Amino acid sequence: MSIRTQLILWYSGLLAVIILIFGIAVYAVMSNALISTIDRTLETAINQVLANSSASVIPRFGPPGQVTVRLPPIDAFGLSGVLVQVWSLDEAAPMLIDASANIDDYRQPLDIAALRVVAPGDEPRAEYSRIEKNNSEWRVLTYALDIWGRRIAVQVAASSQPIKEATSALVGITLAASGISLLGSVGLGMWLSSRALKPINQITDAAARIATSDDLKTRLAWSGPMDELGRLSSVFNQMMARLEHLFSVQQRFVADVSHELRTPLTAIRGNLDIIKRYGMDAESFEAIESEVDRMTRMVSDLLLLARADYGGMTLELEPIDLDTIVSEVYREAKVLTKDRNIQVMIRDFEPVRVNGNADRIKQLLLNLASNAIKFTPDGGQVTLTLRQEDYDAVLEVSDTGIGISREDQERIFDRFYQADESRARKLGEGAGLGLSIAKWIVDAHHGAISVESEPGNGTTFTIRIPAIVERPLVSPQAVTRPRLSIIRRGTSTQRAIPTKPK
């Protein structure tokens, strides 16, 4: 069963229940109101009859005389539709004493059952009942009381046939109105459900087109208010935009991987052809080994990024000293520059502790430092910086190299992206995954990485990682912070820690 059918059935069923409850309530209220009106009329008739009637004893020899009740003209009270009878209950059978003119020819009690339950000596009592007379329904009020030691019962009746006819008409009108309302609700429900489900049908059709034609450019056109359906359409469009972006990234990724793998494979195949033709030589063997190492590094980097993407790579963070890691990176960077005229320096060096993974942070800094060395010409400088600013540990790797254009700065953290591919190949650059890995490592440490560069004026990468603050921070003007100075002796490095100022 479709959602549209379910909505129509629920809507119509709820409306039917509401109409039924409302009809029953109206029927009960109207019936009770009309019956109460008749009951008040009967009570008024009893009171007027008793107030304007007179009783007398007809004297005779022997037993006490018979009590005679004289009734006033009923029409005088405007009660022409009310039947009145007065009965004596002292005999074995009820005896009619008098009756109103409109029932003078009827000698039977209006309600014999009500008279039979009245016994001499009972307190005055009133009892309502309903009878059928001449194919008509009547409402009867029986009132029994003692007059001069005699038990008298007054019965008054009024036709309740108008009530029956009115209620029957009400039931008919209610049923007719209910039928019309239900038909209207079905039609209205179909229109409303079609209007409400139109965006959902559009989404379904769009998804079907995507499934059949692989068209990720499909978007929904929404001109209505930004309600639930409007937000649904907006979210769908955002989802499609993201899917299109991810699909394009995946396509570019596959193309880049294919391109990067083809280069070393081509080199390996060329050297193998040389070996087959001329035999094994050291140069070809070294070339093959170099390309295999390059492919191994690239596959390892791709595996790391893939595991990071689906959540299979997690880092165990623990308190570490960044100054120790920076010192190790400094020593290894010095080794990378042994055949070149590049000066590696440490500046603004102070101890900072963070919650991190020492191996990954070292990998991060080595990636940045090796990139800086590769793109810095001879005679240039590469500087490592470590300091604490407020609640962050700040690491900087800067160089005086060729710099990065503003357009390239927006994409340097993309996978396989290289600002100057031909120059990168010449300088021995890898597959363009180093900065992507660096960004992942920074993100895993809840930090941020940024770049500032101008072509020809060098590049500075700045990394911020939350620091472990062991004491409240004070302003630099209040306390002179001790700095670590680097003493270089040959190929070794020592740290001299000055004493705290007194």
C-alpha positions as CSV (number, residue, x, y, z in Angstrom):
1,M,0.0,0.0,0.0
2,S,1.4,3.4,-1.0
3,I,2.0,6.2,1.3
4,R,-0.6,8.2,-0.6
5,T,-3.3,5.6,0.0
6,Q,-2.3,5.3,3.7
7,L,-2.6,9.1,4.1
8,I,-6.0,9.2,2.5
9,L,-7.3,6.3,4.6
10,W,-5.9,7.8,7.8
11,Y,-7.3,11.2,7.0
12,S,-10.7,9.9,6.0
13,G,-10.9,7.5,8.9
14,L,-10.0,10.2,11.4
15,L,-12.6,12.5,9.9
16,A,-15.2,9.7,10.1
17,V,-14.5,9.1,13.7
18,I,-14.7,12.9,14.5
19,I,-18.0,13.1,12.6
20,L,-19.4,10.1,14.4
21,I,-18.4,11.4,17.8
22,F,-19.7,14.9,17.0
23,G,-23.0,13.4,15.6
24,I,-23.6,11.3,18.7
25,A,-22.8,14.3,20.9
26,V,-25.2,16.5,19.0
27,Y,-27.9,13.8,19.0
28,A,-27.6,13.3,22.7
29,V,-27.6,17.0,23.5
30,M,-30.6,17.8,21.3
31,S,-32.6,14.8,22.5
32,N,-32.0,15.6,26.1
33,A,-32.8,19.3,25.5
34,L,-36.1,18.5,23.9
35,I,-37.1,15.9,26.5
36,S,-36.2,18.4,29.2
37,T,-38.4,21.0,27.6
38,I,-41.3,18.5,27.6
39,D,-40.6,17.5,31.2
40,R,-40.7,21.2,32.3
41,T,-44.0,21.6,30.4
42,L,-45.4,18.6,32.2
43,E,-44.2,19.8,35.6
44,T,-45.7,23.2,34.9
45,A,-49.0,21.5,34.0
46,I,-49.0,19.5,37.3
47,N,-48.3,22.7,39.3
48,Q,-51.0,24.7,37.6
49,V,-53.5,21.9,37.9
50,L,-52.8,21.4,41.6
51,A,-52.8,25.1,42.2
52,N,-56.1,25.8,40.4
53,S,-58.0,22.6,41.3
54,S,-60.4,22.3,44.2
55,A,-61.5,19.2,46.0
56,S,-64.8,18.6,47.9
57,V,-66.6,15.7,49.6
58,I,-70.0,14.7,48.4
59,P,-72.0,14.0,51.5
60,R,-74.1,10.8,51.7
61,F,-75.5,8.4,54.3
62,G,-73.3,5.7,55.5
63,P,-69.6,5.7,54.7
64,P,-67.6,8.9,54.2
65,G,-68.5,10.9,51.1
66,Q,-66.6,10.7,47.8
67,V,-63.9,13.2,47.1
68,T,-64.5,15.3,44.0
69,V,-61.7,17.1,42.2
70,R,-62.7,20.0,39.9
71,L,-60.1,20.7,37.2
72,P,-59.7,24.1,35.6
73,P,-60.1,24.5,31.9
74,I,-56.8,23.3,30.5
75,D,-56.9,25.8,27.6
76,A,-56.8,28.6,30.1
77,F,-53.2,27.9,30.8
78,G,-52.0,27.6,27.3
79,L,-51.5,23.9,27.7
80,S,-53.8,22.6,25.0
81,G,-51.3,19.9,24.0
82,V,-51.2,18.4,27.5
83,L,-53.4,15.6,28.6
84,V,-54.5,15.5,32.2
85,Q,-56.1,12.7,34.3
86,V,-56.8,12.5,38.0
87,W,-57.2,9.1,39.5
88,S,-58.3,7.8,42.9
89,L,-56.1,5.0,44.2
90,D,-58.0,4.1,47.4
91,E,-60.1,1.4,45.6
92,A,-58.9,-2.0,44.5
93,A,-58.6,-0.6,41.0
94,P,-57.7,3.0,40.0
95,M,-60.8,5.1,39.5
96,L,-60.9,8.1,37.2
97,I,-62.0,11.2,39.0
98,D,-61.7,13.7,36.3
99,A,-59.8,14.5,33.0
100,S,-59.1,17.4,30.8
101,A,-61.5,18.1,27.9
102,N,-59.0,16.9,25.3
103,I,-59.0,13.4,26.8
104,D,-62.5,13.3,28.3
105,D,-63.5,10.4,26.1
106,Y,-60.5,8.2,27.1
107,R,-61.3,6.3,30.3
108,Q,-58.1,4.3,30.6
109,P,-55.0,5.5,32.6
110,L,-52.3,7.1,30.5
111,D,-49.8,4.8,32.1
112,I,-51.3,2.0,34.1
113,A,-47.9,0.6,35.1
114,A,-47.1,3.9,36.9
115,L,-50.4,3.7,38.9
116,R,-49.9,0.2,40.0
117,V,-46.7,0.9,41.9
118,V,-48.2,3.6,44.0
119,A,-49.3,2.4,47.5
120,P,-51.4,4.2,50.1
121,G,-49.3,6.0,52.7
122,D,-46.4,6.6,50.3
123,E,-44.7,9.9,50.2
124,P,-45.6,12.2,47.2
125,R,-43.7,10.9,44.2
126,A,-43.2,11.8,40.6
127,E,-42.4,9.3,37.9
128,Y,-41.6,9.9,34.2
129,S,-42.5,7.2,31.6
130,R,-43.0,6.8,27.9
131,I,-46.0,5.2,26.1
132,E,-47.2,4.5,22.6
133,K,-50.7,5.9,21.9
134,N,-52.4,6.0,18.5
135,N,-49.2,5.3,16.7
136,S,-47.6,8.2,18.5
137,E,-45.1,8.5,21.3
138,W,-46.0,10.3,24.5
139,R,-44.1,11.5,27.6
140,V,-46.0,10.8,30.8
141,L,-45.5,12.3,34.3
142,T,-47.3,10.6,37.2
143,Y,-47.6,12.5,40.5
144,A,-49.2,10.7,43.5
145,L,-50.2,12.5,46.7
146,D,-52.7,12.4,49.6
147,I,-55.7,14.8,49.7
148,W,-57.9,14.6,52.9
149,G,-56.7,11.1,53.6
150,R,-57.3,9.9,50.1
151,R,-54.6,8.8,47.7
152,I,-54.8,10.8,44.5
153,A,-52.6,10.4,41.3
154,V,-52.4,13.1,38.6
155,Q,-51.1,12.0,35.2
156,V,-50.1,14.5,32.6
157,A,-48.8,13.6,29.2
158,A,-47.5,15.4,26.1
159,S,-46.6,14.1,22.7
160,S,-42.9,13.4,22.2
161,Q,-43.4,12.5,18.6
162,P,-41.9,15.9,17.5
163,I,-38.8,14.9,19.4
164,K,-38.7,11.5,17.6
165,E,-39.2,13.2,14.2
166,A,-36.6,15.9,15.0
167,T,-34.0,13.4,16.1
168,S,-34.7,11.2,13.1
169,A,-34.3,14.1,10.8
170,L,-31.0,15.0,12.7
171,V,-29.7,11.5,12.2
172,G,-30.6,11.6,8.5
173,I,-28.9,15.0,8.0
174,T,-25.9,13.8,10.0
175,L,-25.5,10.7,7.9
176,A,-25.9,12.7,4.7
177,A,-23.4,15.3,5.8
178,S,-21.0,12.6,6.9
179,G,-21.2,10.9,3.5
180,I,-20.6,14.2,1.7
181,S,-17.8,15.0,4.1
182,L,-16.1,11.7,3.7
183,L,-16.3,11.9,-0.1
184,G,-14.9,15.5,0.1
185,S,-12.2,14.3,2.5
186,V,-11.1,11.6,0.1
187,G,-10.9,14.0,-2.8
188,L,-9.2,16.6,-0.7
189,G,-6.9,14.0,0.7
190,M,-5.9,12.9,-2.8
191,W,-5.2,16.4,-3.8
192,L,-3.2,17.2,-0.6
193,S,-1.3,14.0,-0.7
194,S,-0.4,14.5,-4.4
195,R,0.8,18.1,-3.6
196,A,2.7,17.0,-0.5
197,L,4.3,14.0,-2.0
198,K,5.2,15.8,-5.3
199,P,8.8,16.6,-4.1
200,I,9.2,13.1,-2.9
201,N,8.2,11.8,-6.3
202,Q,10.6,14.2,-7.9
203,I,13.4,12.8,-5.6
204,T,12.4,9.3,-6.6
205,D,12.5,10.1,-10.3
206,A,15.8,11.9,-9.8
207,A,17.3,8.9,-8.0
208,A,15.9,6.6,-10.8
209,R,17.6,8.8,-13.5
210,I,20.8,8.7,-11.5
211,A,20.6,4.9,-11.2
212,T,19.9,4.4,-14.9
213,S,22.1,7.1,-16.5
214,D,24.7,7.9,-13.9
215,D,23.8,11.5,-14.1
216,L,25.1,13.2,-10.9
217,K,24.2,16.7,-12.1
218,T,20.5,16.2,-11.4
219,R,19.1,18.8,-9.1
220,L,15.6,19.5,-7.8
221,A,13.9,22.8,-8.6
222,W,11.9,24.0,-5.5
223,S,9.9,27.2,-5.6
224,G,7.8,26.7,-2.4
225,P,8.5,27.8,1.2
226,M,11.4,26.4,3.1
227,D,9.3,24.0,5.1
228,E,10.1,20.3,5.7
229,L,9.7,19.5,2.0
230,G,11.8,22.5,1.0
231,R,14.5,21.5,3.4
232,L,14.3,17.9,2.0
233,S,14.8,19.2,-1.5
234,S,17.7,21.4,-0.3
235,V,19.4,18.5,1.4
236,F,18.9,16.3,-1.6
237,N,20.6,19.0,-3.8
238,Q,23.5,19.3,-1.3
239,M,23.9,15.5,-1.2
240,M,24.0,15.4,-5.0
241,A,26.6,18.2,-5.1
242,R,28.7,16.3,-2.6
243,L,28.3,13.0,-4.5
244,E,29.3,14.7,-7.7
245,H,32.3,16.2,-6.0
246,L,33.4,12.9,-4.4
247,F,32.8,11.1,-7.7
248,S,35.0,13.6,-9.6
249,V,37.6,13.3,-6.8
250,Q,37.5,9.5,-7.1
251,Q,37.9,9.7,-10.9
252,R,40.8,12.1,-10.6
253,F,42.3,9.9,-7.9
254,V,42.1,6.8,-10.0
255,A,43.6,8.7,-13.0
256,D,46.4,10.1,-10.8
257,V,47.2,6.7,-9.3
258,S,47.3,5.2,-12.8
259,H,49.6,8.0,-14.0
260,E,51.9,7.8,-11.0
261,L,52.2,4.0,-11.3
262,R,52.7,4.1,-15.0
263,T,55.9,6.2,-14.7
264,P,57.9,3.8,-12.6
265,L,56.5,0.8,-14.4
266,T,57.7,2.3,-17.7
267,A,61.1,2.9,-16.2
268,I,61.3,-0.6,-14.9
269,R,60.2,-2.1,-18.2
270,G,62.8,0.0,-20.1
271,N,65.6,-1.1,-17.8
272,L,64.4,-4.8,-18.1
273,D,64.6,-4.5,-21.9
274,I,68.1,-3.1,-21.6
275,I,69.1,-6.0,-19.3
276,K,67.5,-8.6,-21.8
277,R,69.5,-7.0,-24.7
278,Y,72.8,-6.2,-23.1
279,G,72.8,-8.2,-19.9
280,M,72.8,-7.1,-16.2
281,D,74.6,-3.9,-15.3
282,A,74.8,-1.9,-12.1
283,E,73.1,1.2,-13.5
284,S,70.0,-0.6,-14.7
285,F,69.8,-2.6,-11.4
286,E,70.0,0.6,-9.4
287,A,67.4,2.3,-11.6
288,I,65.0,-0.6,-11.1
289,E,65.6,-0.7,-7.4
290,S,65.0,3.1,-7.1
291,E,61.7,2.8,-9.0
292,V,60.6,-0.1,-6.9
293,D,61.3,1.8,-3.7
294,R,59.4,4.7,-5.1
295,M,56.4,2.5,-5.9
296,T,56.6,1.0,-2.4
297,R,56.5,4.4,-0.8
298,M,53.6,5.5,-2.9
299,V,51.6,2.4,-2.2
300,S,52.3,2.7,1.5
301,D,51.2,6.3,1.5
302,L,48.0,5.4,-0.5
303,L,47.3,2.6,2.0
304,L,47.7,5.0,4.9
305,L,45.3,7.6,3.4
306,A,42.8,4.9,2.5
307,R,42.8,3.5,6.0
308,A,42.4,7.1,7.3
309,D,39.5,7.7,5.0
310,Y,37.4,4.8,6.2
311,G,38.4,5.1,9.9
312,G,40.7,2.1,10.0
313,M,43.7,4.2,11.0
314,T,43.6,5.5,14.6
315,L,46.4,7.2,16.5
316,E,47.2,6.6,20.2
317,L,47.9,10.0,21.7
318,E,50.0,10.4,24.8
319,P,51.9,13.3,26.4
320,I,55.1,14.0,24.4
321,D,57.8,16.6,24.3
322,L,57.8,18.4,20.9
323,D,61.2,19.9,21.5
324,T,62.7,16.4,21.5
325,I,61.0,15.5,18.2
326,V,62.0,18.8,16.6
327,S,65.6,18.1,17.6
328,E,65.5,14.7,15.9
329,V,64.0,16.2,12.8
330,Y,66.7,18.9,12.8
331,R,69.4,16.2,12.9
332,E,67.9,14.2,10.1
333,A,67.3,17.4,8.0
334,K,71.0,18.2,8.4
335,V,71.8,14.8,6.9
336,L,69.5,15.5,3.9
337,T,71.6,18.7,3.1
338,K,75.0,17.0,3.3
339,D,75.6,17.3,-0.4
340,R,74.0,20.8,-0.8
341,N,74.8,24.3,0.4
342,I,71.6,24.8,2.5
343,Q,71.6,25.9,6.1
344,V,69.2,24.3,8.5
345,M,68.4,26.4,11.6
346,I,66.2,26.3,14.7
347,R,64.6,29.5,16.0
348,D,62.4,30.4,18.9
349,F,62.9,27.0,20.5
350,E,61.1,26.3,23.8
351,P,59.8,23.2,25.5
352,V,56.1,22.4,24.8
353,R,54.1,19.3,25.7
354,V,51.1,18.0,23.7
355,N,48.9,14.9,23.5
356,G,50.2,13.3,20.3
357,N,51.8,10.5,18.5
358,A,55.6,11.0,18.3
359,D,56.1,8.9,15.2
360,R,53.4,10.7,13.2
361,I,54.5,14.2,14.3
362,K,58.0,13.3,13.3
363,Q,56.8,12.1,9.9
364,L,54.8,15.3,9.5
365,L,57.8,17.5,10.2
366,L,60.2,15.4,8.0
367,N,57.7,15.7,5.1
368,L,57.6,19.5,5.4
369,A,61.4,19.7,6.0
370,S,62.3,17.5,3.1
371,N,59.9,19.5,0.8
372,A,61.5,22.7,2.0
373,I,65.0,21.4,1.2
374,K,64.0,20.1,-2.2
375,F,62.6,23.4,-3.3
376,T,65.2,25.6,-1.8
377,P,68.2,26.5,-4.0
378,D,71.8,26.3,-2.8
379,G,72.7,29.1,-0.4
380,G,69.2,29.2,1.1
381,Q,67.9,28.5,4.6
382,V,65.4,26.1,6.1
383,T,64.2,27.1,9.6
384,L,62.4,25.1,12.2
385,T,60.4,26.9,14.9
386,L,58.7,25.7,18.1
387,R,56.9,28.0,20.6
388,Q,53.8,28.2,22.7
389,E,51.1,30.8,22.0
390,D,48.3,30.8,24.5
391,Y,47.0,27.2,24.6
392,D,48.6,26.1,21.4
393,A,51.9,24.6,20.4
394,V,53.1,26.3,17.2
395,L,55.4,24.6,14.8
396,E,56.8,26.3,11.8
397,V,58.8,25.1,8.8
398,S,60.0,27.9,6.6
399,D,62.4,28.2,3.7
400,T,63.8,30.7,1.3
401,G,62.9,28.6,-1.8
402,I,60.9,29.2,-4.9
403,G,57.6,29.8,-3.2
404,I,54.1,28.8,-4.1
405,S,51.6,30.8,-6.1
406,R,48.3,31.8,-4.5
407,E,46.3,29.6,-6.9
408,D,48.4,26.6,-6.0
409,Q,48.1,27.2,-2.2
410,E,44.4,26.3,-2.4
411,R,45.2,22.8,-3.7
412,I,48.6,21.8,-2.3
413,F,46.9,19.5,0.3
414,D,45.0,17.6,-2.4
415,R,46.3,14.2,-3.2
416,F,48.7,13.9,-6.2
417,Y,48.7,17.6,-6.7
418,Q,52.0,19.2,-7.6
419,A,52.4,22.9,-8.2
420,D,55.2,22.4,-10.8
421,E,55.2,18.8,-11.9
422,S,58.1,19.1,-14.3
423,R,60.3,20.8,-11.7
424,A,59.1,18.3,-9.0
425,R,60.2,15.4,-11.2
426,K,63.6,17.0,-11.8
427,L,64.1,17.5,-8.0
428,G,63.0,14.0,-7.2
429,E,59.6,14.9,-5.8
430,G,57.3,11.9,-5.0
431,A,53.7,11.4,-6.0
432,G,52.3,14.4,-4.3
433,L,51.0,12.6,-1.2
434,G,53.3,14.1,1.4
435,L,51.2,17.2,2.2
436,S,47.9,15.2,2.1
437,I,49.4,12.9,4.8
438,A,50.7,15.9,6.7
439,K,47.2,17.4,6.8
440,W,45.7,14.1,8.0
441,I,48.3,13.9,10.8
442,V,47.4,17.4,11.9
443,D,43.7,16.7,11.8
444,A,44.2,13.6,13.8
445,H,45.8,15.7,16.5
446,H,42.9,18.2,16.5
447,G,45.1,20.9,15.1
448,A,45.3,23.1,12.0
449,I,47.9,23.6,9.3
450,S,48.3,26.7,7.0
451,V,50.7,28.0,4.4
452,E,52.0,31.4,3.6
453,S,54.1,31.9,0.5
454,E,54.9,34.2,-2.4
455,P,56.7,33.1,-5.5
456,G,60.4,33.7,-5.2
457,N,60.2,34.7,-1.5
458,G,60.0,31.3,0.2
459,T,57.3,29.4,2.0
460,T,56.2,29.0,5.7
461,F,54.0,26.1,6.9
462,T,52.5,26.8,10.3
463,I,51.0,24.0,12.5
464,R,49.0,24.5,15.6
465,I,48.3,21.7,18.1
466,P,46.5,22.0,21.5
467,A,49.2,22.2,24.2
468,I,49.2,20.7,27.6
469,V,49.0,23.7,30.0
470,E,50.4,22.7,33.4
471,R,50.1,26.1,34.9
472,P,48.1,29.3,34.2
473,L,49.5,31.3,31.3
474,V,51.0,34.7,32.1
475,S,51.8,37.5,29.7
476,P,55.3,37.6,28.1
477,Q,55.8,41.0,29.6
478,A,55.4,39.7,33.2
479,V,57.9,36.9,33.0
480,T,61.0,36.4,30.9
481,R,60.7,32.9,29.4
482,P,63.9,30.8,29.2
483,R,64.9,29.9,25.7
484,L,66.9,26.9,24.5
485,S,70.0,27.8,22.5
486,I,71.4,25.4,19.9
487,I,75.1,24.7,20.0
488,R,76.4,23.0,16.8
489,R,79.6,21.1,17.1
490,G,80.5,19.2,13.9
491,T,77.6,16.9,13.0
492,S,76.2,16.7,16.6
493,T,73.8,19.0,18.3
494,Q,73.6,19.9,21.9
495,R,70.9,21.9,23.8
496,A,72.0,24.4,26.4
497,I,69.3,25.2,28.9
498,P,69.9,28.5,30.7
499,T,68.9,28.9,34.3
500,K,65.7,30.6,35.3
501,P,66.1,34.3,35.9
502,K,66.1,35.3,39.6
